[in-house]
Amino acid sequence: MKSTESHPRSPGEEIISESSEATQEIGSDLARKIQVPGIVLLRGDLGTGKTTLTRGIARGLGLSDPTLVNSPSFTLVNIYQGACPIYHVDLYRLKNARDLYSIGLDDFLGKDGVTIVEWSERLIYPLKQAIEIEIKDAGGDRRILLIYFPAPEQKRRVRRGSKTFRKKGQ
């Protein structure tokens, strides 16, 4: 998925982390901005801190022991219980669309809790209401996190004759 072209996003926020502890803290702060159900898409080279950031997000979502958060490279999906279910998905080992469907992503993605997807560029369809984070190695323990929030949806309007009506509740 080339998320920069797949849907409109709000301008990105750039944050520099000086350590893995700072990356976890950034994740914890970010958790307060995630609407439940929510989706967080992570991109970055191997070893840039995707799982470290996930650990912080899980802590911010109420997971009492964030040390439980480990890369699900072999299991593909780990589920943690915080204030809501937290689905930690790793797509690194997937080779094709069939593999993607085999993990049952559609069963929970955007429906329940918060889903955090590592190696999200392997998704085959765009997720318009996801927070997207690209992590870049800046040397040593420093990381640059580029965070993009979904563009606010326009209020849906229904045209009837010459008048425009908002849907009830909007």
Stockholm file with secondary structure:
# STOCKHOLM 1.0

chainA/1-170         MKSTESHPRSPGEEIISESSEATQEIGSDLARKIQVPGIVLLRGDLGTGKTTLTRGIARGLGLSDPTLVNSPSFTLVNIYQGACPIYHVDLYRLKNARDLYSIGLDDFLGKDGVTIVEWSERLIYPLKQAIEIEIKDAGGDRRILLIYFPAPEQKRRVRRGSKTFRKKGQ
#=GR chainA/1-170 SS CCHHHHSCBCCCEEEEESSHHHHHHHHHHHHTTCCSSEEEEEEECTTSSHHHHHHHHHHHTTCSCGGGCCCCTTTSEEEEESSSEEEEEECTTCCSHHHHHHTTGGGTTTTSSEEEEETGGGCSSCCTTCEEEEEEECSTTCEEEEEECBCCCCCCEEEETTEEEECTTC
#=GC SS_cons         CCHHHHSCBCCCEEEEESSHHHHHHHHHHHHTTCCSSEEEEEEECTTSSHHHHHHHHHHHTTCSCGGGCCCCTTTSEEEEESSSEEEEEECTTCCSHHHHHHTTGGGTTTTSSEEEEETGGGCSSCCTTCEEEEEEECSTTCEEEEEECBCCCCCCEEEETTEEEECTTC
//
